[in-house]
Amino acid sequence: MKNKDQLNLCFRLVQYCLPNLRLRNQFIIIVAVFVMLIVAIFALWNLAHQSILNNLFLAESDILHDTQSKIRISFMLNNYKSYFYQIFALNGNALISFHRLYLRTKKEIMKSSLEIDERFQMEYEGMIQIPEPLRILNEYGSNISNSFMCYSNTSAYNNPLTEEQRIGIKLQEQIQAYGQILYQGSLIMQSNIYSYIDLQKINNLYPCVNRGKGIYTYAPEKRDWYKTLKQTYFNTTKYDSYTFKFTAPYLLFTYQTIGLSMTLPIVDENVKFVGGVSSTFLGSKLVQYLSNNETGFQLIYLVSEDGTLIMHPFTVKVEQLPLYIFNESYTGFNLTDWDEIKKSDGISSCQTFKIRTTLKCRYNSVTQQEMIVSIENLIEYKMYLIMQQIIKDNKQVIKQ
């Protein structure tokens, strides 16, 4: 009410004063008022226009950042995906080659003499020391040899030997040469090749390792890699193709560290199960190799469908297995984070990352930073490839 009275008072003053002014002064005042109105209109127009442009530019900037980020991340994910597929395929080829060599070798042995020659026996996997200069000391303190694939036989021989036992011994003589043919080591992140032929009870290992007294307690049938491939065979309704399967992470006897194995059942000409072969990876070394490249990604994981960390940079003990990606004390992510990361439209848990984007942003409680999280489904191997990047690093890389 007070404001209305003041306005009425102003109008009365104008009505009283304006007619009493000279015509020239009246004209100046009227022109000044019109100029002020025009300036005010243009000012308001510019402010509105600037506000609209700012919003448009901000939206376009966010879209541009989002597009460039997705292109770059997609490029890196595809590179890593191709890298893993290449490693898995090459290791798989080595297992298939072992399978074929075994069948071919046995077929040839059956055609030839089964006379045993002690000079060809190289039983160094157990208590018998690997001789110089074939023996080297690996980084984990084990006596190993890259010169041959050593073996042990877990059965008690009859006296005289049965035909099947003679076949097994002759097979051992030939299998010892397989290792150097199939093993590619760090080129394909291969740590060991294991095999076990159940029919002849032959246990093979390359590189050859002196297990010492451990040979008496080592039972392939109880090891994860062998149980996995055996389960693969007997759970397959019609076994008509080479079927690989990865184990869960486990403690490797040879290195006393955590690894996992790619496994393949071995069958005879009648597709009857006779044993299996596996190629072992040290997950920490593979992740370390990838992380050392200039990619901008701080953390790289290989995760199973249930969230088990298969390859990761953490040092864990066997009693801490299995380690899951939602183990927040290690990864910084909880179960809710894991569920949202897997979703194509997962929500963000970041508070300061305000860019309008389809990138997934999750707060990492270990690094105490907001992280861009990218995920790629390796469908053929039932795994996820997950990469994390600090937001500021993502912005810096995009600017470059």
C-alpha positions in Angstrom: 0.0 0.0 0.0 2.9 2.3 0.9 4.6 1.7 -2.5 1.3 2.5 -4.3 1.0 5.8 -2.5 4.6 6.7 -3.4 4.0 5.9 -7.0 0.8 8.1 -7.1 2.8 10.9 -5.5 5.4 10.7 -8.3 2.7 10.8 -11.0 1.1 13.9 -9.4 4.5 15.6 -9.2 5.1 14.9 -12.9 1.6 16.2 -13.8 2.1 19.3 -11.8 5.7 20.1 -12.8 5.9 19.0 -16.5 3.2 21.5 -17.8 5.0 24.4 -16.0 8.3 23.7 -17.7 9.4 25.2 -20.9 8.6 23.3 -24.1 12.3 22.7 -24.7 12.9 21.2 -21.2 9.8 19.0 -21.6 11.2 17.7 -24.9 14.6 16.9 -23.3 13.0 15.0 -20.4 10.7 13.0 -22.7 13.7 12.1 -24.9 15.8 11.1 -21.9 13.0 8.9 -20.6 12.7 7.2 -24.0 16.5 6.7 -24.2 16.5 5.2 -20.7 13.7 2.8 -21.7 15.5 1.8 -24.9 18.8 1.2 -23.0 16.9 -0.8 -20.4 15.2 -2.9 -23.1 18.5 -3.6 -24.9 20.3 -4.4 -21.6 17.5 -6.9 -20.6 17.7 -8.3 -24.1 21.4 -8.8 -24.0 21.2 -10.4 -20.5 18.6 -12.8 -21.7 20.5 -13.5 -24.9 23.7 -14.1 -23.0 22.0 -16.4 -20.6 20.6 -18.4 -23.4 23.9 -18.6 -25.2 25.8 -19.6 -22.0 23.4 -22.5 -21.5 23.7 -23.5 -25.1 27.5 -23.3 -25.1 27.6 -25.2 -21.8 25.4 -27.9 -23.1 27.4 -28.1 -26.3 30.7 -28.2 -24.3 29.3 -31.0 -22.2 28.2 -32.9 -25.3 31.6 -32.4 -26.9 33.4 -33.6 -23.8 31.1 -36.5 -23.4 31.5 -37.5 -27.1 35.3 -37.2 -27.0 35.5 -39.1 -23.8 33.4 -41.9 -25.0 35.3 -42.1 -28.3 38.6 -42.3 -26.4 37.4 -44.7 -23.8 35.8 -46.9 -26.4 39.0 -46.9 -28.3 41.0 -48.0 -25.2 38.5 -50.6 -24.2 38.5 -52.1 -27.7 42.3 -52.1 -27.6 42.4 -53.9 -24.3 39.6 -56.2 -25.3 41.6 -57.2 -28.5 44.7 -57.6 -26.3 42.9 -60.0 -23.9 41.3 -61.9 -26.8 44.7 -62.3 -28.5 46.3 -63.6 -25.3 43.4 -66.0 -24.6 43.4 -67.2 -28.2 47.1 -67.9 -28.3 47.0 -69.7 -25.0 44.0 -71.7 -26.2 46.0 -72.6 -29.4 48.8 -73.9 -27.2 46.4 -76.1 -25.3 44.8 -77.4 -28.5 48.3 -78.2 -29.9 49.1 -80.2 -26.7 45.8 -82.1 -27.1 46.6 -83.0 -30.7 50.2 -83.8 -30.0 49.2 -86.2 -27.3 46.8 -88.1 -29.5 49.3 -88.2 -32.3 52.1 -89.3 -30.1 50.1 -92.1 -28.5 49.0 -93.3 -31.9 52.6 -93.5 -33.1 53.8 -95.2 -29.9 51.2 -97.9 -30.4 52.8 -98.7 -33.7 56.4 -99.0 -32.4 58.3 -101.0 -29.8 57.4 -100.5 -26.2 60.9 -101.3 -25.0 61.9 -98.9 -22.2 65.2 -97.0 -22.5 66.3 -95.5 -19.2 68.4 -92.9 -21.0 65.3 -91.1 -22.2 63.8 -90.7 -18.7 64.0 -87.2 -17.2 62.1 -87.5 -14.0 63.1 -84.1 -12.4 59.7 -82.9 -11.3 60.1 -84.5 -7.8 63.1 -85.2 -5.7 65.7 -85.7 -8.4 67.7 -82.5 -8.8 67.7 -80.8 -12.2 71.3 -81.1 -13.4 73.6 -78.2 -14.3 73.7 -76.3 -16.7 70.0 -77.0 -17.3 68.9 -75.7 -13.9 68.2 -72.0 -13.2 66.8 -70.2 -10.2 63.6 -68.3 -10.9 62.5 -65.0 -9.2 60.5 -67.0 -6.6 63.4 -69.1 -5.5 62.4 -72.4 -7.3 64.8 -74.6 -9.2 63.4 -74.6 -12.8 64.5 -75.6 -16.3 63.3 -74.3 -19.6 65.1 -77.2 -21.4 62.3 -79.8 -21.1 58.8 -80.5 -19.8 59.3 -82.7 -16.8 56.9 -85.2 -15.5 56.0 -87.5 -12.6 53.9 -90.7 -12.5 51.5 -91.0 -9.6 50.9 -94.7 -10.0 52.8 -97.7 -8.6 54.3 -99.8 -11.4 53.7 -103.5 -11.7 56.5 -105.9 -12.1 56.6 -106.8 -14.9 55.1 -103.6 -16.4 51.7 -103.8 -18.0 51.2 -102.7 -21.6 49.4 -99.5 -20.5 52.2 -98.7 -18.1 54.7 -99.1 -20.9 52.6 -96.9 -23.1 52.6 -94.3 -20.3 56.4 -94.3 -19.9 56.9 -94.1 -23.6 54.5 -91.1 -23.7 56.6 -89.4 -21.0 59.6 -89.7 -23.2 57.9 -87.8 -26.0 55.9 -85.3 -23.9 59.0 -83.9 -22.4 59.7 -82.2 -25.7 56.3 -80.5 -25.9 57.1 -77.6 -23.6 59.6 -75.8 -25.8 57.2 -76.1 -28.7 54.1 -74.8 -27.0 55.5 -72.3 -24.3 55.6 -68.6 -25.2 56.1 -67.2 -21.8 55.8 -63.4 -21.3 54.8 -62.9 -24.9 51.3 -64.2 -24.0 51.6 -63.8 -20.2 52.0 -67.5 -19.9 53.5 -68.7 -16.6 53.2 -72.5 -16.7 51.7 -75.3 -18.8 50.2 -78.2 -16.7 48.8 -81.4 -17.9 47.6 -84.6 -16.3 46.7 -87.8 -18.2 44.4 -89.8 -16.0 44.7 -93.0 -17.9 48.5 -93.3 -17.5 48.6 -91.1 -14.4 51.2 -88.8 -16.0 51.6 -85.4 -14.5 53.5 -82.9 -16.7 54.8 -79.3 -16.0 56.7 -76.7 -18.1 58.9 -75.0 -17.3 60.2 -78.0 -15.3 60.2 -77.3 -11.5 61.7 -79.3 -8.7 58.7 -79.8 -6.4 60.9 -81.7 -3.9 58.9 -83.5 -1.2 55.8 -81.7 -2.4 55.6 -84.2 -5.2 54.3 -86.8 -2.8 51.3 -84.6 -1.8 50.6 -83.0 -5.1 47.4 -84.5 -6.5 46.2 -83.0 -9.8 42.8 -84.4 -9.3 42.4 -82.1 -6.3 43.7 -79.0 -8.0 41.3 -76.3 -9.2 42.6 -76.4 -12.8 42.0 -80.1 -13.2 38.6 -80.1 -11.4 37.5 -77.2 -13.6 38.3 -78.9 -16.9 36.9 -82.2 -15.8 33.7 -80.5 -14.8 33.6 -78.7 -18.2 33.7 -82.1 -20.0 31.1 -83.9 -17.9 28.8 -80.9 -17.8 28.8 -80.6 -21.6 25.9 -82.6 -23.1 27.6 -83.2 -26.4 31.4 -82.6 -26.3 32.0 -82.0 -30.0 34.4 -79.0 -29.9 37.4 -77.7 -27.9 35.9 -76.1 -24.8 38.0 -73.7 -22.7 37.1 -72.6 -19.2 38.9 -70.4 -16.7 39.4 -71.3 -13.1 38.7 -69.0 -10.2 41.9 -67.3 -8.9 43.9 -69.7 -6.7 47.3 -70.1 -5.0 49.8 -71.4 -7.5 52.1 -74.1 -6.2 55.0 -73.1 -8.4 55.1 -69.4 -7.5 53.3 -69.3 -4.2 51.3 -66.4 -5.6 47.7 -65.9 -6.9 46.9 -66.8 -10.5 44.3 -68.5 -12.6 44.3 -71.1 -15.3 42.8 -71.5 -18.7 41.8 -75.2 -19.0 41.0 -77.7 -21.7 39.8 -81.3 -21.4 41.7 -84.0 -23.3 39.6 -86.7 -25.0 40.5 -89.7 -27.1 39.4 -90.7 -30.6 36.1 -91.8 -29.1 35.6 -88.5 -27.3 36.2 -90.2 -24.0 37.7 -88.2 -21.2 41.4 -89.1 -20.6 42.8 -86.0 -18.8 43.4 -82.3 -19.4 45.9 -79.5 -19.9 46.0 -75.9 -18.6 47.9 -72.6 -19.2 48.5 -70.5 -16.1 48.5 -66.7 -15.8 49.8 -64.5 -13.1 47.1 -61.9 -13.0 49.1 -59.2 -11.2 51.8 -59.3 -13.8 49.3 -58.9 -16.7 47.5 -55.9 -15.0 50.9 -54.4 -14.1 51.9 -54.7 -17.8 48.8 -52.9 -19.0 49.0 -50.3 -16.3 52.5 -49.4 -17.2 51.4 -48.2 -20.6 50.5 -44.5 -21.0 46.8 -44.9 -21.1 45.5 -42.5 -18.4 43.8 -45.3 -16.6 44.8 -45.7 -12.9 43.2 -49.1 -12.2 42.4 -52.0 -14.5 40.5 -55.1 -13.4 39.4 -58.3 -15.0 36.3 -59.5 -13.2 34.1 -62.6 -13.5 30.4 -62.4 -13.9 29.8 -62.8 -10.1 32.2 -60.0 -9.3 35.3 -62.1 -8.5 38.5 -60.2 -9.2 40.5 -62.4 -11.6 43.3 -60.0 -12.5 44.1 -57.0 -10.2 47.0 -55.1 -8.7 46.4 -56.1 -5.1 48.6 -58.4 -3.0 46.4 -60.9 -1.2 46.9 -64.1 0.7 45.2 -67.4 -0.1 42.9 -67.1 2.9 41.5 -63.8 1.5 40.3 -65.5 -1.6 38.0 -65.1 -3.4 38.4 -61.3 -3.6 35.4 -59.5 -5.0 35.3 -56.1 -6.8 32.7 -55.0 -4.2 35.2 -55.6 -1.3 35.4 -51.9 -0.5 38.5 -52.1 1.7 40.5 -53.0 -1.5 38.7 -51.6 -4.5 36.8 -48.6 -2.9 33.5 -49.9 -4.4 30.6 -51.6 -2.6 27.9 -53.9 -3.9 25.7 -51.0 -4.9 28.6 -49.5 -7.0 29.1 -52.9 -8.7 25.4 -53.2 -9.6 25.4 -49.6 -11.0 28.6 -50.1 -12.9 27.2 -53.2 -14.7 24.0 -51.3 -15.8 24.0 -49.5 -19.1 22.1 -46.7 -17.5 23.7 -46.9 -14.1 23.4 -43.7 -12.0 26.3 -41.6 -10.8 27.4 -41.3 -7.1 29.7 -38.3 -7.7 28.8 -35.0 -6.1 31.2 -32.6 -7.8 31.3 -34.0 -11.3 28.6 -31.8 -12.8 29.2 -32.3 -16.5 26.0 -33.5 -18.2 27.4 -36.8 -19.5 26.6 -40.5 -20.1 29.9 -41.5 -18.6 29.7 -43.5 -15.4 31.1 -41.7 -12.4 31.5 -43.4 -9.0 33.1 -42.2 -5.8 36.0 -44.4 -4.8 36.4 -44.6 -1.0 40.0 -45.9 -1.1 41.4 -43.2 -3.4 38.8 -40.8 -2.0 38.3 -39.4 -5.5 35.5 -39.4 -8.0 36.4 -41.8 -10.8 35.2 -42.3 -14.4 34.5 -46.1 -14.6 34.3 -47.9 -17.9 33.3 -51.5 -18.4 33.5 -53.9 -21.4 31.8 -57.3 -21.4 34.1 -60.1 -22.7 31.1 -62.3 -23.5 33.0 -65.3 -24.9 35.0 -65.7 -21.6 32.2 -64.6 -19.2 34.3 -61.7 -17.8 34.2 -58.0 -17.5 37.1 -55.6 -18.3 36.9 -52.6 -15.9 39.0 -49.5 -16.1 39.0 -46.5 -13.8 40.3 -43.0 -14.4 40.5 -39.9 -12.1 38.2 -37.2 -13.4 40.8 -34.5 -13.7 43.0 -36.8 -15.7 40.1 -37.6 -18.0 39.7 -33.8 -18.6 43.4 -33.3 -19.2 43.6 -36.2 -21.8 40.5 -34.9 -23.6 42.1 -31.4 -23.9 45.2 -32.9 -25.5 
